[in-house]
Amino acid sequence: MDEIDAALDVVVVSNLAKLLQSKARTSNTQFLVVTHRPEMISHAEKLLGIYLVNNAPCHLTINNISNKHIDDYMDEEEKNNYNHNEDI
């Protein structure tokens, strides 16, 4: 799903993330979501980052996503709008 959350507000993104997480657990299904939203990333079981270094593709995989990983990913405005303690 390529940036399905791009035009959604924080609450709807969080609800969508919870829905996908629930469906994945109850139906033995995997979802691949392309996103830039910390509200979606915080519900992921695994994060795969793909980027270029000297025009060569590289990747980074994080298996256990923590709040620190999310903080590193966000810019200052996103950090101000996101609350880790919020029940998402």
Buried (B, 14 or more C-beta within 10 A) or exposed (E): EEEBBEEBEBEEBBEBBBEBBEEBEEEEEEEEBEBEBBBBBBBBEEBEEEEEEEEEEEEEEBEEBEEEBBEEBBEEEBBEEBEEEEEB
